[in-house]
Amino acid sequence: MGFWNALTNLVRWIVVLPVAGLLLGAFYFAWHAFWEAVGALVQGLEAALPALVGAVDLALLAAVFLIFGVGLFELFIGKLAVPLENVLAVQGLADLKNKLGQVIVMILVVKFFEKALAFKPKEALDFLLFAGGVALLSAALWLARAKE
């Protein structure tokens, strides 16, 4: 039994490879979100809003990669010393899945907002469908919060 315990203990360190990749991805998206936000600040108000929404989208992607990378590290390698029940602290796989689900819902909200900025209705049905999309999005956010 000692051999299998030692082998399992060594094999779990394989998870460090995807964790490193995810953390690099988080840095990549955060860097681009920063530069997209800076670029938006030098534009006029009309052009700044879509650019800032794009920056929020990139920042949320960075958060997904960070949460997932740190979560995998905590689940397979060891607990990190994160202060005050930080959002990065993961108790189990279900907790990691729940946190990622919340961030993914927020990414979808931002994507919907990006599409809404470019929305050019042509007839009354377009307004009705847009209102239905907003209602469905609101219901999804409400259900996500009601679960807590």
Disulfide bonds with the S-S distance in Angstrom:
none
